Amino acid sequence: MVDVISKEKRSKIMSAIRSKNTKPEILLRKALWAKGIRYRVHYGKEKIDIAFPTQKIAVFIDGCFWHGCPLHSHIPKSNVEYWIPKLQRNINRDKAIEEKLKKEGWQVIRIWEHELKEPKGVEMISEKLINIRSAH
Ligand SMILES: [Zn+2]
């Protein structure tokens, strides 16, 4: 199967994955807020998506394509030489940031965007985060 992505479609994908305020992320933040949980967004140098600084918990919501989700990150077959190094750099950057935070005593939680899109995903993950947070 040949995977051809038009210029318009590619720029649409690029702008969707570049945006920090993705819809699932906003839904998760709203769910936490509704449960009385307060957090910081895009926190610190590492731009932690959702941070609980007091408990040193860093939550990253990773877009499936951009961060190399094993289920959904299908590299466009046209332009492989462009995409592979680009995605690899992102994955390496994610790893480096995670290691740095861990060394500084943070607990790092990564959530795939697809987990939030599942039925009850937002509810389940907000509960999970609240449990982790209150365990600190
Ligand atoms: Zn995924």
py3Dmol code that shows the C-alpha trace and the ligand (Angstrom):
import py3Dmol

protein = """\
ATOM      1  CA  MET A   1       0.000   0.000   0.000  1.00  0.00           C
ATOM      2  CA  VAL A   2       1.354   3.381  -0.934  1.00  0.00           C
ATOM      3  CA  ASP A   3       0.825   6.075   1.604  1.00  0.00           C
ATOM      4  CA  VAL A   4       0.558   9.430  -0.073  1.00  0.00           C
ATOM      5  CA  ILE A   5      -0.081  12.464   2.057  1.00  0.00           C
ATOM      6  CA  SER A   6      -0.967  15.698   0.365  1.00  0.00           C
ATOM      7  CA  LYS A   7       0.763  18.894   1.331  1.00  0.00           C
ATOM      8  CA  GLU A   8      -2.410  20.238   2.898  1.00  0.00           C
ATOM      9  CA  LYS A   9      -2.997  17.090   4.889  1.00  0.00           C
ATOM     10  CA  ARG A  10       0.561  17.051   6.130  1.00  0.00           C
ATOM     11  CA  SER A  11       0.424  20.648   7.304  1.00  0.00           C
ATOM     12  CA  LYS A  12      -2.864  19.861   9.011  1.00  0.00           C
ATOM     13  CA  ILE A  13      -1.261  16.902  10.811  1.00  0.00           C
ATOM     14  CA  MET A  14       1.749  19.012  11.729  1.00  0.00           C
ATOM     15  CA  SER A  15      -0.308  21.818  13.218  1.00  0.00           C
ATOM     16  CA  ALA A  16      -2.507  19.358  15.101  1.00  0.00           C
ATOM     17  CA  ILE A  17       0.455  17.620  16.678  1.00  0.00           C
ATOM     18  CA  ARG A  18       2.322  20.839  17.399  1.00  0.00           C
ATOM     19  CA  SER A  19      -0.463  22.351  19.400  1.00  0.00           C
ATOM     20  CA  LYS A  20       0.027  21.909  23.115  1.00  0.00           C
ATOM     21  CA  ASN A  21      -3.602  22.288  24.085  1.00  0.00           C
ATOM     22  CA  THR A  22      -4.894  19.144  22.467  1.00  0.00           C
ATOM     23  CA  LYS A  23      -8.490  18.288  23.099  1.00  0.00           C
ATOM     24  CA  PRO A  24      -7.933  15.116  25.174  1.00  0.00           C
ATOM     25  CA  GLU A  25      -5.483  17.013  27.338  1.00  0.00           C
ATOM     26  CA  ILE A  26      -8.014  19.769  27.964  1.00  0.00           C
ATOM     27  CA  LEU A  27     -10.677  17.196  28.818  1.00  0.00           C
ATOM     28  CA  LEU A  28      -8.372  15.600  31.357  1.00  0.00           C
ATOM     29  CA  ARG A  29      -7.530  18.961  32.921  1.00  0.00           C
ATOM     30  CA  LYS A  30     -11.223  19.813  33.160  1.00  0.00           C
ATOM     31  CA  ALA A  31     -11.992  16.489  34.823  1.00  0.00           C
ATOM     32  CA  LEU A  32      -9.244  17.051  37.404  1.00  0.00           C
ATOM     33  CA  TRP A  33     -10.397  20.591  38.016  1.00  0.00           C
ATOM     34  CA  ALA A  34     -13.994  19.436  38.509  1.00  0.00           C
ATOM     35  CA  LYS A  35     -12.778  17.022  41.177  1.00  0.00           C
ATOM     36  CA  GLY A  36     -11.072  19.857  43.018  1.00  0.00           C
ATOM     37  CA  ILE A  37      -7.556  18.955  41.914  1.00  0.00           C
ATOM     38  CA  ARG A  38      -5.259  21.875  41.210  1.00  0.00           C
ATOM     39  CA  TYR A  39      -2.247  21.623  38.971  1.00  0.00           C
ATOM     40  CA  ARG A  40       0.135  23.640  36.834  1.00  0.00           C
ATOM     41  CA  VAL A  41       0.174  23.374  33.067  1.00  0.00           C
ATOM     42  CA  HIS A  42       3.212  23.460  30.773  1.00  0.00           C
ATOM     43  CA  TYR A  43       5.237  23.681  33.944  1.00  0.00           C
ATOM     44  CA  GLY A  44       8.922  24.401  34.235  1.00  0.00           C
ATOM     45  CA  LYS A  45      11.688  24.258  31.669  1.00  0.00           C
ATOM     46  CA  GLU A  46      10.532  20.784  30.692  1.00  0.00           C
ATOM     47  CA  LYS A  47       7.044  22.081  29.880  1.00  0.00           C
ATOM     48  CA  ILE A  48       5.353  19.362  31.890  1.00  0.00           C
ATOM     49  CA  ASP A  49       1.831  19.033  30.493  1.00  0.00           C
ATOM     50  CA  ILE A  50       0.220  18.667  33.912  1.00  0.00           C
ATOM     51  CA  ALA A  51       2.377  19.095  37.004  1.00  0.00           C
ATOM     52  CA  PHE A  52       1.747  18.635  40.699  1.00  0.00           C
ATOM     53  CA  PRO A  53       4.836  20.491  41.924  1.00  0.00           C
ATOM     54  CA  THR A  54       4.257  19.853  45.628  1.00  0.00           C
ATOM     55  CA  GLN A  55       4.122  16.102  45.116  1.00  0.00           C
ATOM     56  CA  LYS A  56       6.679  16.256  42.305  1.00  0.00           C
ATOM     57  CA  ILE A  57       4.467  14.430  39.849  1.00  0.00           C
ATOM     58  CA  ALA A  58       4.921  15.155  36.165  1.00  0.00           C
ATOM     59  CA  VAL A  59       2.233  14.039  33.731  1.00  0.00           C
ATOM     60  CA  PHE A  60       2.886  14.035  30.021  1.00  0.00           C
ATOM     61  CA  ILE A  61       0.137  13.465  27.505  1.00  0.00           C
ATOM     62  CA  ASP A  62       1.818  12.148  24.408  1.00  0.00           C
ATOM     63  CA  GLY A  63       0.240  12.545  21.007  1.00  0.00           C
ATOM     64  CA  CYS A  64       0.280   9.133  19.330  1.00  0.00           C
ATOM     65  CA  PHE A  65       1.900  10.169  16.100  1.00  0.00           C
ATOM     66  CA  TRP A  66       4.398  12.667  17.354  1.00  0.00           C
ATOM     67  CA  HIS A  67       5.723  10.626  20.263  1.00  0.00           C
ATOM     68  CA  GLY A  68       5.831   7.263  18.514  1.00  0.00           C
ATOM     69  CA  CYS A  69       2.908   5.347  19.999  1.00  0.00           C
ATOM     70  CA  PRO A  70       3.414   1.659  19.153  1.00  0.00           C
ATOM     71  CA  LEU A  71      -0.256   1.373  18.131  1.00  0.00           C
ATOM     72  CA  HIS A  72      -0.834   4.520  16.131  1.00  0.00           C
ATOM     73  CA  SER A  73       2.411   6.029  14.999  1.00  0.00           C
ATOM     74  CA  HIS A  74       2.486   4.947  11.384  1.00  0.00           C
ATOM     75  CA  ILE A  75       5.280   6.715   9.639  1.00  0.00           C
ATOM     76  CA  PRO A  76       4.083   8.051   6.305  1.00  0.00           C
ATOM     77  CA  LYS A  77       5.710   5.825   3.679  1.00  0.00           C
ATOM     78  CA  SER A  78       6.394   8.732   1.403  1.00  0.00           C
ATOM     79  CA  ASN A  79       9.247  10.768   2.827  1.00  0.00           C
ATOM     80  CA  VAL A  80      10.580   8.184   5.264  1.00  0.00           C
ATOM     81  CA  GLU A  81      13.947   9.944   5.304  1.00  0.00           C
ATOM     82  CA  TYR A  82      12.180  13.030   6.617  1.00  0.00           C
ATOM     83  CA  TRP A  83       9.931  11.460   9.224  1.00  0.00           C
ATOM     84  CA  ILE A  84      12.110   8.817  10.855  1.00  0.00           C
ATOM     85  CA  PRO A  85      14.839  11.166  12.126  1.00  0.00           C
ATOM     86  CA  LYS A  86      12.228  13.722  13.143  1.00  0.00           C
ATOM     87  CA  LEU A  87      10.188  11.272  15.190  1.00  0.00           C
ATOM     88  CA  GLN A  88      13.331   9.667  16.586  1.00  0.00           C
ATOM     89  CA  ARG A  89      14.494  13.051  17.828  1.00  0.00           C
ATOM     90  CA  ASN A  90      11.196  13.554  19.617  1.00  0.00           C
ATOM     91  CA  ILE A  91      11.381  10.154  21.255  1.00  0.00           C
ATOM     92  CA  ASN A  92      14.968  10.817  22.345  1.00  0.00           C
ATOM     93  CA  ARG A  93      14.004  14.215  23.720  1.00  0.00           C
ATOM     94  CA  ASP A  94      11.110  12.665  25.668  1.00  0.00           C
ATOM     95  CA  LYS A  95      13.518  10.148  27.182  1.00  0.00           C
ATOM     96  CA  ALA A  96      16.103  12.779  28.120  1.00  0.00           C
ATOM     97  CA  ILE A  97      13.488  14.978  29.800  1.00  0.00           C
ATOM     98  CA  GLU A  98      12.068  12.013  31.677  1.00  0.00           C
ATOM     99  CA  GLU A  99      15.500  10.997  32.947  1.00  0.00           C
ATOM    100  CA  LYS A 100      16.344  14.520  34.037  1.00  0.00           C
ATOM    101  CA  LEU A 101      13.090  14.850  35.987  1.00  0.00           C
ATOM    102  CA  LYS A 102      13.538  11.447  37.631  1.00  0.00           C
ATOM    103  CA  LYS A 103      17.017  12.434  38.780  1.00  0.00           C
ATOM    104  CA  GLU A 104      15.468  15.521  40.357  1.00  0.00           C
ATOM    105  CA  GLY A 105      13.054  13.341  42.294  1.00  0.00           C
ATOM    106  CA  TRP A 106       9.973  13.616  40.101  1.00  0.00           C
ATOM    107  CA  GLN A 107       7.636  10.775  39.370  1.00  0.00           C
ATOM    108  CA  VAL A 108       6.955  10.779  35.637  1.00  0.00           C
ATOM    109  CA  ILE A 109       3.665   9.514  34.257  1.00  0.00           C
ATOM    110  CA  ARG A 110       3.169   9.218  30.528  1.00  0.00           C
ATOM    111  CA  ILE A 111      -0.257   8.885  29.001  1.00  0.00           C
ATOM    112  CA  TRP A 112      -0.920   8.170  25.371  1.00  0.00           C
ATOM    113  CA  GLU A 113      -3.484  10.404  23.782  1.00  0.00           C
ATOM    114  CA  HIS A 114      -5.389   7.304  22.621  1.00  0.00           C
ATOM    115  CA  GLU A 115      -5.892   6.234  26.254  1.00  0.00           C
ATOM    116  CA  LEU A 116      -7.831   9.437  26.832  1.00  0.00           C
ATOM    117  CA  LYS A 117      -9.916   8.894  23.708  1.00  0.00           C
ATOM    118  CA  GLU A 118     -11.170   5.521  24.871  1.00  0.00           C
ATOM    119  CA  PRO A 119     -14.639   5.397  26.433  1.00  0.00           C
ATOM    120  CA  LYS A 120     -14.304   6.529  30.047  1.00  0.00           C
ATOM    121  CA  GLY A 121     -10.616   7.150  29.351  1.00  0.00           C
ATOM    122  CA  VAL A 122     -10.623  10.647  30.806  1.00  0.00           C
ATOM    123  CA  GLU A 123     -12.510   9.476  33.865  1.00  0.00           C
ATOM    124  CA  MET A 124     -10.234   6.489  34.466  1.00  0.00           C
ATOM    125  CA  ILE A 125      -7.020   8.433  34.010  1.00  0.00           C
ATOM    126  CA  SER A 126      -8.138  11.337  36.174  1.00  0.00           C
ATOM    127  CA  GLU A 127      -8.965   8.835  38.941  1.00  0.00           C
ATOM    128  CA  LYS A 128      -5.585   7.179  38.488  1.00  0.00           C
ATOM    129  CA  LEU A 129      -3.767  10.508  38.760  1.00  0.00           C
ATOM    130  CA  ILE A 130      -5.727  11.478  41.853  1.00  0.00           C
ATOM    131  CA  ASN A 131      -4.794   8.168  43.480  1.00  0.00           C
ATOM    132  CA  ILE A 132      -1.122   8.573  42.647  1.00  0.00           C
ATOM    133  CA  ARG A 133      -1.191  12.145  43.887  1.00  0.00           C
ATOM    134  CA  SER A 134      -2.825  11.311  47.202  1.00  0.00           C
ATOM    135  CA  ALA A 135      -0.325   8.483  47.754  1.00  0.00           C
ATOM    136  CA  HIS A 136       2.450  11.087  47.971  1.00  0.00           C
TER     137      HIS A 136
END
"""
ligand_1 = """\
1
ZN
Zn -1.845 5.566 20.333
"""
view = py3Dmol.view(width=600, height=400)
view.addModel(protein, "pdb")
view.setStyle({"model": 0}, {"cartoon": {"style": "trace"}})
view.addModel(ligand_1, "xyz")
view.setStyle({"model": 1}, {"stick": {}})
view.zoomTo()
view.show()
